[in-house]
Every structure is written in C-alpha cells, then in structure tokens.
Amino acid sequence: FISSIKGAKASAAVYSICETAKLNDLNPYYYLDHLLTELPKLCDDDGNIDTAKLDPLLPWADELPASVINHAADIRRRIYLDQMAHGFTFTYMRISSPLNSN
C-alpha cells in the first residue's frame, strides 16, 4: 500500500488531520478540501506560511465555514454539553437491525 517512508509519513499526516477533524465534529473530506483551498492563499512569494496565520484553519476555529461541520455530531455534542450544564446525564443507545448484526 505504502511503498516508501515519505509516502508513509504523508499518509500518516493525512490520517492525523482526518481523525482530528472527526474528533472536532468536522467532515474530514470537506475539512481537507477547505485546507487545500486556503493554505495556498497564505503562502508568501517564497512559498512559506507564517504559522500565526494558521489559527483560522485549526479544527476548533470559529472561523471555519459551515460546510466543513458535521452537523449531526455537532448537535449531539451541543445537546450533551447543555444537559451536562443542567446536571442531566444520558447515554446513547445503538439500535441494531437485521442488516447490521454488529
């Protein structure tokens, strides 16, 4: 699958970005698309990026467009936080179907 060390490192970086996006209730595909669209805009003439300009692209930034947010996960997280703030606790139940025997 990965035939070189550079390829493995590149894959690891992409996997890390995708998993971090998921942990922050973002859609990994649209988040990667957003990053790959916006990062070139931050380059200077030599192709360098000032790291201070990266904050709006971080997965927890408020400036991210709505298109990258996994709205179902975000709603679940907001409900959970709201209920925790009011002293309620709850659990999610997984409903199985005959087609999904896991």
C-alpha positions in Angstrom: 0.0 0.0 0.0 2.7 2.5 1.0 6.0 1.8 -0.7 8.3 4.5 0.8 9.0 6.2 4.0 8.0 9.5 2.5 4.7 8.0 1.4 4.1 6.6 4.9 4.8 10.0 6.5 2.5 11.7 4.1 -0.3 9.2 4.7 0.2 9.5 8.5 -0.2 13.3 8.2 -3.4 13.0 6.2 -4.8 10.3 8.6 -3.9 12.5 11.6 -5.7 15.5 10.1 -8.8 13.4 9.3 -9.0 11.9 12.7 -8.5 15.3 14.4 -11.3 16.7 12.2 -13.6 13.9 13.3 -12.8 14.5 16.9 -13.8 18.1 16.4 -17.1 17.2 14.7 -15.9 18.2 11.2 -16.5 16.3 8.0 -12.9 15.1 7.1 -13.4 15.4 3.3 -14.7 18.9 3.4 -12.2 20.0 6.0 -9.3 18.7 3.9 -10.8 20.4 0.9 -11.0 23.6 2.8 -7.4 23.3 4.0 -6.1 22.6 0.5 -8.0 25.6 -0.8 -7.0 28.0 1.8 -3.3 27.1 2.6 -2.0 28.3 -0.8 -3.6 31.7 -0.2 -1.4 32.0 2.9 1.9 31.5 1.1 4.3 34.3 0.6 6.3 34.7 -2.6 8.8 32.1 -1.5 6.1 29.6 -0.6 6.4 30.0 3.2 3.4 30.3 5.5 3.5 32.4 8.7 2.3 30.0 11.4 0.4 32.8 13.1 -1.9 32.9 10.1 -2.9 29.2 10.6 -5.2 29.7 13.6 -8.4 30.2 11.5 -7.8 26.9 9.8 -7.4 24.8 13.0 -10.2 22.3 13.5 -11.6 24.1 16.6 -11.6 27.6 15.0 -14.8 29.5 15.0 -13.9 30.9 11.5 -14.4 27.6 9.8 -17.2 27.6 7.2 -20.4 25.7 8.0 -19.8 23.4 5.1 -17.0 21.6 7.0 -19.0 21.0 10.1 -20.5 17.5 10.7 -23.9 18.9 11.9 -25.2 15.7 13.3 -22.2 15.3 15.6 -22.2 19.0 16.4 -25.8 18.8 17.5 -25.2 15.7 19.7 -22.2 17.5 21.3 -24.2 20.6 22.0 -27.1 18.6 23.5 -24.7 16.7 25.7 -23.0 19.9 26.9 -26.3 21.5 27.5 -27.6 18.6 29.5 -24.3 18.3 31.5 -24.6 22.0 32.3 -28.1 21.4 33.8 -27.0 18.3 35.8 -28.5 15.7 33.4 -26.7 12.6 32.3 -27.7 10.3 29.5 -26.3 7.6 27.2 -26.7 6.9 23.5 -28.3 3.6 22.5 -27.3 1.9 19.4 -30.2 0.3 17.5 -29.4 -2.8 15.6 -31.2 -4.1 12.6 -31.2 -7.5 11.0 -29.0 -6.0 8.2 -26.4 -4.7 10.8 -25.6 -7.6 13.1 -22.7 -5.9 14.9 
